[in-house]
Amino acid sequence: MKFFKQIYFLVVLATILTAAKMSAQSIEQTAQGVKFSAQNLNIHIEFYSGNIVRVYKTPKDVSYEKKSLSVVKSPEKTVVNFEQKGNNIILKSSSILIDVNSVTGGITFYDTSGKLLLKDKDYGTQFSPLSEAGTSIYKVREGFLLDKDEAIYGVGQIMDNKFNRRNSFHHMQNENMSTYSPYFMSVKGYGVFWDNYSISDFNDNPQELSFDGKGYCSDYYFMYGKNADGVIAQVRELTGKAPMLPLWAYGFFQSKERYHTEDESLDVLKKYRKLKVPLDVVIQDWRYWPEFQKTDSLWNSQSFDKERFPNPKKWVDEIHKLNAKLLIVTWPGFGPKTEQRKEFDSKNMIINFDTWPPKSGARPYDVYNPEALNIYWKYLNKGIFSYIENDGWWLDSTEPDHINKKESDFTLPTYLGSYGSVKNAYSLMHNKGIATNQRLTNSNKRVVILTRSGFIGQQRFGSNTWSGDVVSSWEMLEKQIPAALNYTLMGIPNWNSDIGGFFAGRWKNGGGNKNPEFQELYVRWMQFGAFTPMMRSHGTDLPREIWNFGDRGTWCFDAQEKSINLRYKLLPYIYSTSWDVSHNNGTFMRPLIMDFAADTKTHDIGNEYLFGRTFLVAPVTQYNARKWPVYLPQGSSWYNFWTNEYFKGGQTVVTDTPVDKVPLYVKAGAIIPFGPEVQYSTEKKWDNLEIRIYPGADGEFLLYEDENDNYNYEKGSYSTIKFKWNDLAKTLTIGDREGYFYGMLKSRKFKITVASYDKASVDALSKFVKVISYNGKEIVVKL
């Protein structure tokens, strides 16, 4: 018996030693990570920086080299400490500690103090072979474990009126009004981007959070930023910075579906100028092109109908003479008689399914083919950009529209594989082709793109995503806010919606533009739009120009004009915020969790937000609401912008909301520059700005200025002036001006005002203090 026990002991010992040897042999330490095999998977963990880790998995014995469409960052030199403890591998950078189980494939992320952040589940990655159109591919699944009460955000622009994405399921298929990326951000200060472009599923339940899609690998990036700003900084570091848009892009845009002739849009612009209501941009929607025998066979020919647009170059020149800009629409689909379609067909660069409009024979081009992107630009440049010198693009249907759907459509081939396996990146690639080619053609105009879809990485192309063809209703207005906030938490800062909602036919029988409820809905939507990165009026069924709602002196006209004028007064603040977005990875629309995550009440609040770092906006989303509850977060005190009433944070206040006022609060310590009254963004220089101080805390503001367009700012042609408020000493320090650009003001005046703590009338919001002459040298003002 003793003999058998010895034999058993030796066998067990040999087994353990063999397993340990095999384990040691299968683990390869790399310069900034580790490679190993587990559960029939090849797993490669690599630090891209101290804060970003890539986890790349493929089926064992399957070699696949991934080329990302979103990620532009290469791994930077990073010190990574390596330690092996039995079957576990410990990797540690300056910010992240990773514990890897080399047997189960489980990966646990901690901060360097040992705080648990996220678990990539043991046995949580699955590859199931599929065959699509005769090609082998996999159904891929990646599963994570979160804390029970951990709030998460992102996933996409989702019209369900929810903010926190816990315990939700979403079929991620980018379509009109639904824009997704496989990404989530945690209130714990980390984010995960699963770099996959297929139609996929996001599912969070008490058991796990998972992504399910198609592909050849599971490829995700774990980003630790400590807070939401830090995560967004890592997203932009990984997938691209957001460039500056020109100053005019932050003015007011007027559009409708559609202006039929060049004279119609010119008359709209002239009437705005006559009424002295500010306007910077008019947009030309579809069907400016020839309509062959009243059919759509020339759909999106990127040329002008000679009867309705007889002199398009003169038309744009007239728009420019009236100190406005033109955005013009272009689509990804082409009618069968267009020259573009003929060339794309001849080169097998069409994805062969039906796109808009119905019964036209229009098909979308293959944006995944680099040559196709250049061909698209060749026609767009010749027919429009270099011909009429328009100022920006409206990229409609960038999902793209898909009609008469068949399941087999999603297995159609593209340059990068089946359509269904890359579909969600369609907008990303379409935007990329136009943005990169425009910069190569003319770098004196910053790229401005209005687009109907998006994907992580699209922020680097000057793109502003709008929420799609939403209906004109109070319910839909309410849904816009959390949808926008989750979208911008994906690191894509530019977002907007059709002011008033696109489809307004429901209001026709009730008086249309003169229906009091539609008028109020439109005004409330405009108040929201004034505090989004693009303020744009658009829609169908009912015209949206301001005079269609009444004359000046009527409440609806005056309320709209008030919002537009406030937007223009805030342009120095908005443009400086744009610099913060571009230079410091900032965010325009900041959910309360970005600045007040320690206040747990903010974790589920998606109906109010900070615009920039100062204004708290709580849009009214109900008819005839003249009182509105606003939660003021802990961690700051607040002023009612309209009355200067002063409140401590950590409470809900009921705010008076007459129809011409959006609930608007300002953080104590804020310093806000107010610009002149203008009819367009560059009408007057900023040589006499009001600098308004809101006491109650220390604060600072960086005023940014440049040439307002072109890319010279990338070469250092810009200036900044830092304002610092010392609340205890009651001093304002206006720092030395830094930098230089052509046309810069050498001297100027600042009118300093201080908000009073008392309830004030509309005409006495701030106490005038003094006028300061400033020539670029530091001044300390005692107030």
C-alpha positions in Angstrom: 0.0 0.0 0.0 2.9 2.3 0.9 4.4 1.6 -2.5 1.3 2.6 -4.3 1.1 5.8 -2.3 4.6 6.7 -3.3 3.8 6.0 -7.0 0.7 8.2 -6.7 2.7 11.0 -5.1 5.3 10.9 -7.9 2.7 10.9 -10.6 0.9 13.9 -9.0 4.3 15.7 -8.6 5.2 15.0 -12.2 1.9 16.3 -13.3 2.3 19.6 -11.3 5.8 20.1 -12.6 4.8 19.4 -16.1 1.9 21.8 -15.9 4.2 24.5 -14.4 6.7 23.9 -17.1 4.1 24.1 -19.8 2.7 27.2 -18.2 6.1 28.8 -18.1 6.7 27.8 -21.7 3.5 29.3 -22.9 3.9 32.7 -21.3 6.0 35.1 -23.3 7.0 38.4 -21.7 7.1 41.2 -24.3 8.5 44.7 -24.0 5.3 46.2 -22.7 3.1 43.2 -21.9 2.7 39.5 -22.2 1.6 36.8 -24.7 0.2 33.5 -23.7 -2.4 30.8 -24.7 -5.4 29.8 -22.6 -8.7 28.2 -23.3 -7.8 27.6 -26.9 -7.1 31.4 -27.3 -4.0 33.4 -28.1 -4.0 36.4 -25.8 -1.8 39.4 -26.2 -1.8 42.2 -23.5 0.1 45.3 -24.4 0.4 48.7 -22.6 -0.1 51.5 -25.2 0.7 54.0 -22.4 0.7 54.0 -18.6 -3.1 54.5 -18.8 -4.1 52.5 -21.9 -4.0 48.7 -22.2 -4.9 46.7 -25.3 -6.2 43.2 -24.9 -6.1 41.2 -28.2 -7.5 37.7 -28.5 -7.8 35.3 -31.4 -8.6 31.6 -31.7 -5.6 29.4 -31.0 -3.5 28.7 -34.2 -5.4 31.4 -36.1 -3.2 34.2 -37.2 -5.0 37.6 -37.9 -3.3 41.0 -38.1 -5.9 43.6 -37.2 -5.8 47.1 -38.8 -8.0 49.4 -36.8 -10.3 52.0 -38.4 -10.7 53.9 -35.2 -7.3 53.7 -33.4 -4.5 56.0 -34.6 -2.2 55.7 -31.6 0.9 53.4 -31.6 2.2 52.0 -28.4 4.4 54.6 -26.6 7.5 53.5 -24.6 6.1 52.5 -21.2 7.7 51.1 -18.2 5.9 47.9 -17.2 6.8 45.7 -14.3 6.4 42.0 -14.8 5.9 39.4 -12.1 4.8 35.8 -12.2 3.1 34.1 -9.2 2.3 30.5 -10.2 -0.4 30.6 -13.0 -0.9 34.4 -12.4 1.0 37.2 -14.2 1.1 40.6 -12.6 1.7 43.6 -15.0 2.0 47.1 -13.5 2.5 50.5 -15.0 2.5 53.9 -13.3 -1.4 53.9 -13.2 -2.7 50.4 -13.8 -2.1 47.0 -12.2 -3.3 43.9 -14.1 -3.7 40.4 -12.7 -3.8 37.8 -15.4 -4.9 34.1 -14.9 -2.9 32.2 -17.6 -5.2 29.2 -17.2 -8.7 30.7 -17.4 -7.7 33.7 -19.4 -9.3 36.0 -16.8 -7.9 39.5 -16.6 -8.5 41.8 -13.6 -7.8 45.5 -13.7 -6.9 47.5 -10.6 -5.5 51.0 -9.9 -2.0 50.9 -8.4 -3.4 51.3 -4.9 -5.2 48.0 -5.4 -8.7 49.3 -6.0 -10.7 46.9 -8.2 -11.7 48.5 -11.4 -13.0 45.8 -13.8 -12.8 42.0 -14.5 -12.5 40.4 -17.9 -14.3 37.2 -17.0 -12.7 33.8 -16.6 -13.7 31.8 -19.7 -15.5 35.0 -20.8 -14.3 35.2 -24.4 -15.9 33.0 -27.1 -15.3 32.4 -30.8 -18.0 30.4 -32.7 -17.2 29.7 -36.4 -19.6 31.0 -39.0 -19.7 31.0 -42.8 -20.8 34.2 -44.6 -21.1 34.2 -48.3 -18.6 31.4 -48.5 -16.1 33.1 -46.2 -15.1 32.0 -42.7 -15.7 34.4 -39.8 -16.5 34.1 -36.1 -19.3 35.1 -33.8 -17.2 36.8 -31.1 -18.3 37.4 -27.5 -16.5 39.3 -24.7 -17.8 39.3 -21.1 -17.0 41.5 -18.1 -17.9 41.7 -14.5 -18.9 45.1 -12.9 -19.7 46.1 -9.3 -23.4 45.7 -8.5 -24.1 49.4 -8.2 -21.5 50.7 -10.6 -23.0 53.4 -13.0 -21.8 53.3 -16.6 -22.4 55.5 -19.6 -21.8 55.7 -23.3 -22.8 52.9 -25.7 -24.3 55.5 -28.1 -27.0 58.0 -28.9 -30.1 56.0 -27.7 -33.6 57.5 -27.7 -34.9 55.7 -24.6 -34.7 58.7 -22.1 -32.2 56.9 -19.9 -28.8 58.0 -18.8 -27.2 55.3 -16.8 -26.7 52.2 -19.1 -26.8 49.5 -16.4 -29.2 46.6 -16.8 -30.0 47.4 -20.5 -29.8 45.6 -23.8 -29.0 47.3 -27.1 -28.8 45.9 -30.6 -26.0 48.1 -31.9 -26.8 48.7 -35.6 -26.2 52.3 -36.7 -29.4 53.6 -38.4 -31.2 56.9 -38.7 -31.6 58.2 -35.0 -29.6 55.3 -33.6 -25.8 55.8 -33.4 -23.7 53.3 -31.4 -20.1 52.4 -30.6 -19.1 49.3 -28.5 -17.9 51.4 -25.6 -18.8 52.2 -22.0 -17.4 54.5 -19.4 -17.6 53.8 -15.6 -18.2 56.3 -12.9 -15.1 54.6 -11.3 -13.0 56.4 -13.9 -12.2 53.9 -16.6 -13.5 53.2 -20.1 -13.6 50.2 -22.4 -13.6 50.4 -26.2 -14.2 47.1 -28.0 -12.7 47.8 -31.4 -15.3 46.0 -33.5 -17.4 47.5 -36.4 -20.0 44.7 -36.9 -23.7 44.8 -36.1 -23.5 43.7 -32.5 -25.2 43.5 -29.1 -24.5 45.2 -25.9 -26.0 43.5 -22.9 -25.7 44.3 -19.2 -27.4 42.2 -16.6 -26.7 41.2 -13.0 -24.5 38.4 -14.2 -22.2 40.3 -16.6 -21.7 43.0 -19.2 -21.1 41.6 -22.7 -20.4 42.6 -26.3 -21.5 40.1 -29.0 -20.5 40.7 -32.7 -18.7 39.3 -35.7 -15.1 39.3 -36.6 -11.7 37.5 -36.4 -10.6 38.7 -33.0 -11.7 40.2 -29.8 -9.8 43.5 -29.5 -10.5 46.0 -26.7 -8.7 48.9 -25.0 -9.0 49.5 -21.3 -8.4 53.2 -20.5 -8.0 54.5 -17.0 -8.4 58.2 -16.5 -9.5 58.4 -12.8 -12.5 60.5 -13.8 -14.7 61.1 -16.9 -12.4 63.9 -18.2 -9.5 61.6 -17.9 -11.2 58.8 -19.8 -12.2 61.1 -22.6 -8.6 62.3 -22.8 -7.5 58.7 -23.2 -10.2 58.0 -25.9 -8.9 61.0 -27.9 -5.3 60.0 -27.3 -6.2 56.6 -28.7 -8.5 57.5 -31.6 -7.7 61.1 -32.4 -8.1 64.7 -31.2 -11.0 66.9 -32.1 -9.8 69.8 -34.3 -11.0 73.4 -34.0 -14.1 74.3 -36.0 -14.2 77.9 -37.4 -15.9 80.6 -35.3 -18.8 80.8 -37.7 -19.7 77.2 -37.0 -20.9 78.3 -33.5 -23.3 80.8 -34.9 -26.9 80.1 -35.9 -27.8 77.8 -38.9 -31.0 78.0 -40.9 -32.2 75.1 -43.0 -35.3 73.3 -44.1 -36.3 70.4 -46.3 -35.7 72.0 -48.8 -34.9 75.3 -50.6 -35.9 74.6 -54.2 -34.0 77.4 -55.9 -30.9 79.5 -55.3 -33.2 82.6 -55.0 -35.3 81.0 -52.3 -32.3 80.4 -50.0 -30.8 83.9 -50.8 -34.1 85.5 -50.0 -34.1 83.7 -46.6 -30.7 85.1 -45.8 -31.6 88.6 -47.0 -34.7 88.6 -44.8 -32.7 87.6 -41.7 -30.3 90.5 -42.5 -33.3 92.9 -42.9 -34.8 91.8 -39.6 -31.4 92.1 -38.0 -31.7 88.6 -36.5 -28.2 87.0 -36.3 -27.4 84.2 -38.8 -24.2 82.7 -40.0 -25.1 79.7 -42.1 -27.7 78.6 -44.6 -27.9 74.9 -45.6 -28.9 73.5 -49.0 -30.7 70.2 -48.6 -31.2 67.5 -51.3 -32.3 67.7 -55.0 -30.4 70.7 -56.1 -29.1 68.3 -58.8 -30.9 67.6 -62.1 -33.9 65.3 -61.9 -33.8 63.3 -65.1 -37.4 63.0 -66.5 -38.6 63.6 -62.9 -37.0 60.4 -61.7 -34.1 59.9 -59.3 -31.8 58.2 -61.7 -29.4 61.2 -61.3 -29.7 61.1 -57.5 -26.7 62.8 -55.8 -25.0 63.6 -59.1 -23.0 66.4 -57.2 -24.0 68.9 -59.9 -26.6 71.6 -60.2 -29.9 71.7 -62.0 -29.6 74.4 -64.6 -33.1 75.7 -64.3 -33.3 76.0 -60.5 -29.6 76.8 -59.9 -28.6 78.5 -63.1 -25.5 80.2 -61.7 -24.4 78.3 -58.6 -21.0 80.1 -58.3 -22.7 83.5 -58.2 -25.2 82.1 -55.7 -22.5 81.2 -53.3 -20.7 84.5 -53.9 -23.9 86.3 -53.0 -24.2 84.3 -49.8 -20.6 85.3 -48.9 -21.2 88.9 -49.7 -24.0 88.8 -47.2 -21.4 87.6 -44.6 -22.9 84.1 -44.4 -21.6 80.6 -45.1 -23.1 77.6 -47.1 -23.3 74.0 -46.2 -24.4 71.7 -49.0 -25.7 68.2 -48.8 -24.1 65.1 -50.4 -25.1 61.5 -50.0 -23.3 58.2 -50.1 -25.7 56.6 -52.6 -25.8 57.3 -56.3 -28.5 56.9 -58.9 -27.8 54.6 -61.8 -27.3 57.3 -64.4 -24.7 59.4 -62.5 -21.1 59.4 -63.7 -20.0 58.4 -60.2 -22.2 55.3 -60.2 -20.9 54.2 -63.5 -17.3 54.5 -62.4 -18.0 52.8 -59.0 -19.8 50.0 -60.8 -17.0 49.5 -63.3 -14.5 49.1 -60.4 -16.7 46.9 -58.2 -17.0 49.6 -55.5 -20.7 49.5 -55.0 -22.4 47.7 -52.1 -25.4 46.2 -53.9 -28.4 47.0 -51.8 -31.2 49.5 -52.1 -30.7 52.9 -50.5 -32.7 56.1 -50.5 -34.8 57.1 -52.4 -37.2 54.2 -53.1 -37.5 52.8 -56.6 -34.5 54.9 -57.8 -31.9 52.2 -58.2 -29.6 54.2 -56.0 -26.8 52.2 -54.3 -24.2 53.2 -51.7 -20.5 53.2 -52.5 -17.9 51.0 -50.7 -16.4 53.5 -48.2 -14.0 50.8 -46.9 -12.0 50.9 -50.1 -9.4 53.7 -49.9 -9.5 54.2 -53.7 -13.3 54.6 -53.5 -12.9 57.5 -51.0 -10.6 59.3 -53.4 -13.0 58.7 -56.3 -15.9 60.1 -54.3 -13.9 63.2 -53.5 -12.8 63.6 -57.1 -16.4 64.2 -58.2 -17.4 66.2 -55.1 -14.4 68.5 -55.5 -14.9 69.1 -59.2 -18.7 69.5 -59.1 -19.0 71.5 -55.9 -16.1 72.3 -53.6 -13.5 73.8 -56.0 -16.3 75.0 -58.3 -18.5 77.0 -56.0 -16.2 77.2 -52.9 -18.8 76.1 -50.4 -17.9 76.2 -46.7 -18.9 72.8 -45.4 -20.8 69.6 -45.9 -24.1 68.1 -44.8 -23.4 64.3 -45.0 -26.9 62.8 -44.9 -27.7 59.1 -44.6 -24.3 58.2 -43.4 -25.5 54.9 -41.8 -26.4 54.6 -44.8 -30.2 54.4 -45.4 -31.1 50.8 -46.2 -34.5 50.1 -47.8 -36.1 46.8 -49.0 -33.8 45.0 -46.5 -32.9 41.4 -47.0 -30.8 39.3 -44.6 -28.5 38.5 -47.5 -27.7 42.2 -47.9 -25.5 42.0 -44.7 -23.4 39.3 -46.2 -22.6 41.3 -49.3 -18.9 41.8 -49.9 -17.0 45.1 -49.1 -13.3 45.8 -49.4 -12.9 44.8 -45.7 -15.3 41.8 -45.5 -19.0 41.3 -45.3 -21.1 44.4 -45.0 -22.6 43.3 -41.7 -19.1 42.8 -40.2 -18.1 46.4 -40.8 -21.4 48.3 -41.1 -21.2 50.4 -38.0 -18.0 52.1 -39.2 -19.7 53.4 -42.5 -20.1 57.0 -41.2 -16.5 57.0 -39.8 -15.0 56.1 -43.2 -17.3 58.3 -45.3 -16.4 61.3 -43.0 -12.8 60.4 -43.2 -12.7 60.4 -47.0 -14.2 63.9 -47.3 -12.3 65.5 -44.4 -8.9 64.2 -45.3 -9.3 65.0 -49.0 -10.6 68.5 -48.3 -7.6 69.3 -46.1 -5.3 68.1 -48.9 -7.2 70.3 -51.4 -7.5 73.5 -49.4 -6.1 74.0 -45.9 -7.4 77.5 -45.6 -10.8 76.3 -44.7 -11.4 74.2 -41.6 -13.4 71.1 -42.3 -17.0 71.5 -41.1 -19.2 68.4 -41.4 -22.8 67.9 -40.3 -23.4 64.1 -40.3 -26.2 61.8 -39.3 -24.2 59.0 -37.8 -20.9 58.4 -36.0 -18.4 56.0 -34.5 -15.5 56.5 -32.1 -12.7 58.1 -34.0 -15.0 60.4 -36.1 -14.2 63.3 -33.8 -10.9 63.8 -35.6 -12.6 64.8 -38.8 -14.4 68.0 -37.8 -17.7 66.1 -37.7 -20.8 67.2 -35.8 -23.4 64.4 -35.5 -27.1 65.3 -35.5 -29.7 63.0 -33.9 -31.5 62.2 -37.1 -35.0 62.6 -38.4 -36.7 62.9 -35.0 -40.4 63.7 -34.6 -41.6 67.0 -33.4 -42.9 66.1 -29.9 -42.3 66.9 -26.3 -41.4 63.3 -25.6 -38.7 63.4 -28.3 -37.3 66.7 -27.0 -36.9 65.1 -23.6 -35.1 62.1 -25.1 -32.5 64.3 -26.9 -30.7 65.3 -23.7 -29.6 61.9 -22.2 -28.9 60.7 -25.8 -26.6 63.6 -26.4 -24.8 63.2 -23.1 -24.1 59.5 -23.6 -22.9 60.2 -27.1 -20.5 62.9 -26.0 -19.2 60.7 -23.2 -17.8 58.5 -26.0 -15.3 61.2 -26.6 -17.1 62.7 -29.7 -17.8 66.3 -28.6 -19.8 67.7 -31.4 -23.6 66.9 -31.4 -26.8 68.7 -32.3 -30.5 68.1 -33.3 -33.1 69.6 -35.6 -34.6 72.4 -33.6 -38.3 71.7 -33.4 -37.9 68.1 -34.5 -37.7 67.0 -38.2 -41.2 65.6 -38.8 -43.8 68.3 -37.8 -46.8 67.1 -39.8 -48.7 66.3 -36.7 -49.1 70.1 -36.1 -50.5 71.0 -39.5 -54.2 70.5 -38.6 -53.8 72.6 -35.5 -52.6 75.7 -37.1 -49.0 74.8 -38.0 -46.5 77.4 -37.1 -49.2 79.4 -35.4 -50.3 76.5 -33.1 -49.4 77.7 -29.6 -48.2 74.3 -28.4 -45.9 73.8 -31.5 -44.6 77.4 -31.0 -43.7 76.7 -27.4 -42.1 73.3 -28.4 -40.1 75.1 -31.0 -39.0 77.8 -28.5 -38.0 75.3 -25.9 -36.1 73.2 -28.4 -34.3 76.3 -29.5 -33.3 77.1 -25.9 -31.8 73.7 -25.7 -30.1 74.1 -29.1 -28.5 77.4 -27.9 -26.5 75.2 -25.5 -25.4 72.5 -27.9 -22.2 72.6 -30.0 -24.3 73.5 -33.1 -27.4 75.6 -33.0 -29.4 74.6 -36.1 -33.0 75.0 -37.2 -34.3 72.4 -39.6 -37.3 70.3 -40.4 -40.0 69.3 -42.9 -43.8 69.8 -43.1 -43.6 73.3 -41.6 -41.1 76.1 -42.5 -38.8 77.0 -39.6 -37.6 80.5 -40.4 -38.3 82.9 -37.5 -40.9 85.0 -39.3 -43.2 82.0 -39.9 -44.0 82.1 -36.2 -45.1 85.7 -36.1 -43.7 89.2 -36.3 -41.3 90.9 -33.9 -43.3 91.9 -30.8 -45.1 88.6 -30.7 -43.9 86.2 -27.9 -42.8 83.4 -30.2 -40.6 85.6 -32.4 -39.2 87.5 -29.4 -38.4 84.4 -27.5 -36.5 82.9 -30.4 -34.6 86.1 -31.0 -33.6 86.2 -27.3 -32.1 82.7 -27.5 -30.2 83.5 -30.8 -28.9 86.8 -29.4 -27.7 85.0 -26.2 -25.9 82.5 -28.3 -24.0 85.2 -30.1 -23.2 87.1 -26.9 -21.6 83.9 -25.6 -19.4 83.3 -28.7 -16.2 84.3 -26.8 -17.1 81.8 -24.1 -18.1 79.1 -26.7 -15.0 79.6 -28.9 -12.7 79.4 -25.9 -14.5 76.2 -24.9 -13.9 74.9 -28.4 -10.2 75.4 -27.7 -10.5 73.6 -24.4 -12.2 70.7 -26.4 -9.5 70.7 -29.0 -6.4 71.4 -26.9 -7.3 69.9 -23.5 -9.6 67.1 -24.6 -12.5 69.0 -23.0 -16.3 68.4 -23.6 -19.0 70.9 -24.6 -22.0 69.1 -23.0 -20.8 67.9 -19.7 -23.1 65.5 -17.7 -23.1 66.3 -14.0 -21.1 63.2 -13.3 -18.1 64.8 -15.1 -17.7 67.5 -12.5 -19.6 66.1 -9.5 -19.1 62.4 -9.5 -18.7 62.4 -5.7 -22.4 63.5 -5.5 -24.1 60.2 -6.1 -27.4 61.9 -6.9 -25.8 63.0 -10.2 -25.2 59.4 -11.4 -28.6 59.0 -12.9 -29.3 62.7 -13.9 -29.4 62.9 -17.7 -31.8 65.8 -18.2 -29.4 68.6 -17.2 -25.8 69.2 -17.9 -23.0 71.8 -17.9 -22.3 73.6 -21.1 -18.6 74.2 -20.9 -17.4 74.3 -17.4 -19.6 77.1 -16.1 -23.3 77.0 -17.2 -25.7 74.5 -15.8 -28.5 74.0 -18.3 -31.8 72.2 -17.5 -34.0 72.4 -20.6 -37.8 72.5 -20.2 -39.4 69.5 -21.9 -43.1 69.8 -21.0 -45.8 72.0 -22.4 -46.9 75.1 -20.5 -44.4 74.4 -17.7 -43.7 77.7 -15.9 -41.9 76.1 -12.9 -39.1 73.6 -13.4 -37.1 71.6 -10.8 -33.4 71.8 -11.2 -30.9 69.8 -9.1 -27.8 71.9 -8.1 -25.0 69.5 -7.4 -22.9 69.4 -4.2 -19.5 70.8 -4.5 -20.4 74.3 -5.7 -22.7 77.2 -5.1 -24.9 78.5 -7.9 -26.4 81.6 -9.4 -29.7 81.8 -11.3 -28.4 83.4 -14.5 -31.6 85.4 -15.1 -32.1 86.7 -11.5 -28.7 86.3 -9.7 -30.4 84.4 -6.9 -27.7 82.5 -5.0 -28.0 78.9 -3.9 -25.9 76.4 -2.1 -25.4 73.1 -4.0 -26.8 69.7 -3.0 -30.5 70.7 -3.4 -33.3 70.8 -5.9 -34.7 74.2 -6.5 -37.9 75.1 -8.3 -37.1 77.6 -11.0 -39.5 80.1 -12.6 -39.5 79.3 -16.3 -41.4 81.9 -18.4 -41.6 80.8 -22.0 -38.6 83.0 -23.0 -36.2 81.6 -20.4 -34.4 78.3 -20.2 -33.4 77.3 -16.6 -29.8 78.4 -16.5 -27.4 78.5 -13.5 -23.8 79.6 -13.2 -21.1 78.1 -10.9 -19.8 80.4 -8.2 -16.2 81.4 -9.2 -17.1 81.6 -12.9 -15.6 84.2 -15.1 -17.6 84.6 -18.3 -16.7 86.8 -21.3 -19.7 88.4 -23.1 -19.3 89.6 -26.7 -20.9 92.4 -28.7 -24.3 92.2 -30.3 -23.7 91.1 -33.9 -25.6 89.9 -37.0 -22.9 87.3 -37.8 -20.0 85.9 -35.8 -17.2 88.0 -37.2 -19.0 91.3 -37.6 -17.3 93.0 -34.7 -13.9 92.6 -33.0 -13.8 91.5 -29.4 -12.2 94.8 -28.4 -14.6 95.7 -25.7 -15.7 92.5 -23.9 -17.7 92.4 -20.7 -16.0 90.1 -18.2 -18.6 89.0 -15.7 -17.5 87.5 -12.4 -19.6 85.3 -10.2 -18.2 85.5 -6.6 -18.3 82.8 -4.0 -15.3 80.7 -5.0 -11.9 81.1 -6.7 -12.0 80.7 -10.5 -10.2 81.1 -13.8 -11.0 81.4 -17.5 -8.7 81.2 -20.5 -9.8 83.5 -23.3 -8.8 82.0 -26.7 -8.5 83.8 -30.0 -7.1 83.0 -33.4 -7.7 83.8 -37.1 -11.2 82.3 -36.8 -10.7 79.8 -39.7 -7.8 77.9 -41.4 -5.3 75.6 -39.6 -2.7 78.2 -38.6 -3.5 77.6 -35.0 -1.9 74.1 -35.4 1.3 76.0 -36.1 1.0 78.2 -33.0 -0.9 81.2 -34.5 -3.3 82.0 -31.6 -3.3 83.9 -28.4 -4.6 83.2 -24.9 -5.3 85.5 -21.9 -5.9 83.9 -18.5 -8.3 85.5 -16.0 -8.0 84.5 -12.3 -10.4 85.5 -9.6 -9.3 85.4 -5.9 -12.5 85.3 -4.0 -11.0 86.1 -0.6 -8.9 89.0 -1.8 -11.6 90.1 -4.3 -9.0 90.6 -7.0 -9.1 89.8 -10.7 -5.8 89.1 -12.3 -5.7 89.5 -16.1 -2.5 87.7 -17.1 0.0 88.4 -19.8 -1.3 87.7 -23.3 0.5 84.6 -24.6 1.0 83.9 -28.3 0.4 85.8 -31.5 -1.7 85.6 -34.7 -2.1 87.8 -37.7 -4.7 90.5 -37.1 -4.5 90.1 -33.3 -5.8 93.0 -31.2 -2.8 94.8 -29.6 -4.9 96.7 -27.1 -8.5 96.5 -25.9 -10.9 97.3 -23.1 -12.5 94.9 -20.7 -15.7 96.0 -18.9 -15.6 94.3 -15.5 -18.9 93.4 -13.9 -19.6 91.4 -10.7 -22.8 89.4 -10.2 -24.6 90.5 -7.0 -25.9 87.9 -4.5 -29.3 89.4 -4.5 -32.3 88.8 -6.7 -31.9 91.4 -9.4 -34.0 92.6 -12.3 -33.2 91.5 -15.8 -31.7 94.9 -16.5 -29.4 94.8 -13.5 -27.9 91.3 -13.4 -24.4 92.5 -12.6 -22.9 95.4 -10.7 -20.7 97.5 -13.0 -17.3 98.0 -11.6 -14.8 99.5 -14.0 -13.4 99.5 -17.5 -9.8 98.2 -17.9 -7.5 99.2 -20.7 -5.4 96.2 -21.6 -2.3 96.0 -23.8 -1.2 92.4 -23.2 0.6 92.9 -19.9 -0.6 91.6 -16.6 -3.1 93.7 -14.6 -4.4 93.1 -11.1 -7.8 94.6 -10.4 -9.0 95.1 -6.9 -12.8 94.8 -6.8 
